[in-house]
Each structure stands twice: as structure tokens, then as C-alpha cells.
Amino acid sequence: MQLEIQSPIQPLAIGNGFNPLLVAEPDPVVDPAVIQQAVIKRPIPKREILDLRRIQSATEAVAGLERDGMELFGLTKGQFSLTDMIEAILAKTGPADLSISTWTAANGDVTRMLELLNSGAIRSCRWLVDLTFMRRCPQLTSEIRAKFGANAIRVTKTHAKFCTITNKDWQIALRSSMNLNQNPRLESFQVGHDPELCQFLSQVLNDIWNRQHKGIADLSSKEIAGWWNDQG
């Protein structure tokens, strides 16, 4: 006898059809061409691995940051924030241009960014944020635009957290699990003077800025998601 094996989970039949609420929909597929170059392959950089769970300041965390081909990788317990790290790095680099990709940001961190801008430590700043950012933080969005310029924001479906900090002497790539807010938990970061990686990240941002009109950020989340899936 040949047995017919059925899936243990079947949609609930209703009449001659199935209950649509119990039929799983496939996850939407994002066209891989939305980022022109999404992957780079390169030798693993030399790095210094740091357990910073008992280090209390971002200044101490980036003390070893030099233009020596070394990358710092560290773990924290959230005793300093991504904003603290940016400020400590700017103290090393001098005035620089800042690009930020983050899922969310806190009002206090935006205010500190403004203070760095007003002091001359930041020469320019642009923000790549998640499409939900505009809905979750409308006042913060308005504040960023008012203080950093109408062209300062672009939106995507993103969870990538990274920064570039650049001037004629430094090309710093900072990657982190931290958003731009307080993170009282185990977090990681990688930072180094890394012109190759910095250029790669900058090109991704430049591509988004060039192809997305600033007004896209004011559309609904569904419309923004459509832009991302089609051509983001």
C-alpha cells in the first residue's frame, strides 16, 4: 500500500476554499540590484580586539585609533553610546563630514550632533534612516531637517548601523550594533581608518542620495517600501 504523506499543518477549509488568514504569504523578495554593489571581498584587516565592558568612556575606547591599518573591535555594556564614540573620534580627526545610517535616534543624541555642528566639529551631516523613523519620530525628523538641511535625510527599509567620518587626513568607517541612542546592553563596534571600506559605504549612500528625491521621505511607509523594493 502506498501511503500519502500530508503536511502536518493544513489551511482550514472554508466552503470550497481556504481561510486566507491561515495561508502563509511568502516573504517579499528585494531585488538585489537595489544596491549597485552590495558586497566587497577583501583581506581581513589587522585588528585589535578589546573587551571594553569595564571601560567607562568612549575616549578610552578609541584611544588606539590610528592611521596604521589597524581596526578596533570592541564589546561594551552600553556605558557609552554611539554618539559618545562619534564625539571621541571627532576629537582625534578634527572637523569632518559625518554620514549616519541608523534605525532610530533619540532627541538628546540629535541635540548633541547639533552642538558638534555648531562648534565646527561636524562640517556636514546626512542621515539614512528606516522608513518607520518618519512615523515614529515626526518631530525629530523635522528637527533634523531644520538643523542639518532639507537634503539631510533619506529613507530605506534598513537595520544597518554605520557611520563614516571623513576629512583630508582621515577616512573612518565605524560599524556598530548601536543605534543613535542610549544602549544599556551588550553592544559591539568596529572602527578604523579604512579608506577602502569608507569609500564603499560612502558610494552606497551617494547612490541612494542621487536616486531618491528628498520628498520620498514624506510619503507613506507603504509607498517608501515600494520605492525600496523597486529601485532603492
C-alpha positions in Angstrom: 0.0 0.0 0.0 1.3 3.4 -0.9 0.9 6.0 1.8 0.1 9.6 1.0 2.0 11.8 3.3 0.4 15.2 4.0 1.8 18.3 5.6 1.1 18.3 9.4 -0.2 21.9 9.0 -3.1 22.4 6.6 -5.0 25.6 5.9 -8.5 25.5 7.4 -11.1 24.8 4.7 -14.0 27.1 4.4 -16.6 26.1 1.9 -14.8 25.2 -1.3 -11.7 27.3 -0.4 -9.3 28.0 2.4 -9.2 30.6 5.1 -6.9 33.3 3.7 -5.9 34.4 7.2 -4.3 31.0 7.7 -2.4 30.8 4.5 1.2 32.0 5.0 2.4 34.5 2.5 5.9 34.3 1.2 8.3 37.0 2.4 8.7 39.8 -0.1 11.9 39.5 -2.2 14.0 42.6 -2.5 15.7 42.9 -5.9 19.4 42.5 -5.3 20.1 45.3 -7.8 18.7 47.9 -5.4 22.2 48.5 -4.2 24.6 48.6 -7.2 27.4 47.0 -5.3 26.2 45.2 -2.1 29.3 43.1 -1.3 33.0 43.7 -1.3 35.6 41.0 -0.7 38.9 42.0 0.8 41.6 40.6 3.1 40.7 40.5 6.8 42.2 43.7 8.2 44.6 43.7 11.1 42.6 44.4 14.2 42.9 44.9 17.9 40.2 43.1 19.8 39.1 44.8 23.0 36.9 43.7 25.9 35.6 47.1 27.0 32.9 46.0 29.3 34.6 47.8 32.2 35.9 50.8 30.2 33.8 53.7 31.1 34.4 56.2 28.3 34.4 56.4 24.5 37.6 58.3 24.6 39.3 55.3 26.2 37.7 53.0 23.7 39.1 54.8 20.7 42.5 55.7 22.2 44.2 53.2 19.9 42.6 54.5 16.7 45.4 55.5 14.4 46.2 55.7 10.7 48.1 52.4 10.9 46.0 49.9 9.1 44.6 48.5 12.3 40.9 48.2 13.2 39.5 48.3 16.7 36.8 45.7 17.6 35.2 46.1 21.0 32.4 45.0 23.2 30.7 47.3 25.7 27.9 47.0 28.3 26.3 50.2 27.0 28.3 52.5 29.3 28.9 54.9 26.4 26.8 55.5 23.3 27.4 55.7 19.6 27.2 59.5 19.9 29.9 59.4 22.5 32.1 57.4 20.1 31.5 59.8 17.3 32.4 62.7 19.5 35.6 61.0 20.7 36.6 60.2 17.1 36.0 63.8 16.0 38.3 64.9 18.9 41.0 62.9 17.1 40.2 63.8 13.5 39.4 67.4 13.8 36.5 68.9 11.8 35.0 66.3 9.5 32.0 65.3 7.4 29.6 62.8 9.0 27.3 60.3 7.4 25.0 58.1 9.6 22.9 55.1 8.9 20.6 54.2 11.9 17.3 52.5 12.6 16.4 55.1 15.2 17.8 58.1 17.1 17.0 59.9 20.3 16.3 63.6 20.7 19.2 64.0 23.0 21.6 62.5 20.5 20.4 64.7 17.7 20.9 67.7 20.0 24.4 66.7 20.7 25.0 66.3 16.9 23.8 69.9 16.5 26.2 71.0 19.2 29.0 69.4 17.3 27.8 71.1 14.1 27.6 74.5 15.8 31.1 74.1 17.3 32.6 73.3 13.9 33.5 69.7 14.8 31.0 68.5 12.2 31.2 70.2 8.8 28.2 68.4 7.3 25.9 65.6 8.3 23.5 63.3 6.5 21.1 60.7 7.8 19.9 57.4 6.3 17.0 56.1 8.4 14.4 53.4 8.4 11.1 54.2 6.7 9.4 53.8 10.1 11.6 56.6 11.5 9.4 59.3 10.0 6.2 57.9 11.5 7.8 57.1 14.9 9.7 60.4 15.2 8.0 63.1 13.2 9.2 65.9 15.5 12.8 64.6 15.4 12.6 64.3 11.6 11.6 68.0 11.4 14.4 68.9 13.8 17.0 67.1 11.7 15.8 68.8 8.6 15.7 72.2 10.3 19.2 71.9 11.8 21.1 69.9 9.2 19.3 70.9 6.0 16.3 69.8 3.9 18.5 67.4 2.0 19.8 65.7 5.1 17.5 62.7 5.2 16.9 59.7 3.0 14.8 56.6 3.9 15.0 52.9 3.3 14.0 49.6 4.9 17.1 49.4 7.0 18.6 48.0 10.1 22.2 48.8 9.2 24.1 50.9 11.7 27.3 52.6 10.5 29.0 55.9 10.2 31.6 57.5 8.0 33.8 60.3 9.4 36.0 61.9 6.7 38.3 64.8 6.0 41.5 65.2 4.1 43.5 63.2 6.7 41.0 60.6 8.0 38.7 58.1 6.3 37.0 56.4 9.2 34.4 53.6 9.0 32.5 52.9 12.2 30.2 49.9 12.3 28.2 49.1 15.4 25.2 47.2 16.8 24.2 50.5 18.5 21.5 52.9 17.3 22.0 56.6 17.8 20.6 56.5 21.4 21.4 55.1 24.8 22.1 51.3 24.6 22.3 49.8 28.2 23.1 46.3 26.9 25.9 44.3 25.4 26.9 46.1 22.2 29.7 45.7 19.6 31.7 48.1 17.4 34.4 48.1 14.7 36.2 51.2 13.8 39.3 52.1 11.8 40.9 54.5 9.4 39.8 52.4 6.4 39.7 54.3 3.1 38.5 51.3 1.1 35.6 50.5 3.4 34.8 54.1 3.9 34.6 54.6 0.1 32.4 51.6 -0.3 29.9 52.8 2.4 30.0 56.4 1.0 29.3 55.1 -2.5 26.2 53.2 -1.2 24.9 56.4 0.4 25.8 58.6 -2.6 23.8 56.2 -4.8 20.7 56.4 -2.5 21.0 60.2 -2.3 21.4 60.6 -6.1 18.4 58.3 -7.0 16.0 59.2 -4.2 14.3 62.6 -4.2 14.2 64.1 -0.7 10.4 64.2 -0.9 10.2 60.4 -0.8 10.7 60.6 3.0 7.3 62.3 3.3 5.4 59.5 1.6 3.6 56.7 3.5 5.5 53.7 4.8 3.9 51.6 2.1 5.0 54.0 -0.7 8.5 54.2 0.7 8.7 50.4 0.9 7.6 50.3 -2.8 10.4 52.6 -3.8 12.9 50.5 -1.9 11.7 47.2 -3.5 11.6 48.7 -6.9 14.7 50.8 -7.0 16.0 51.6 -3.6 
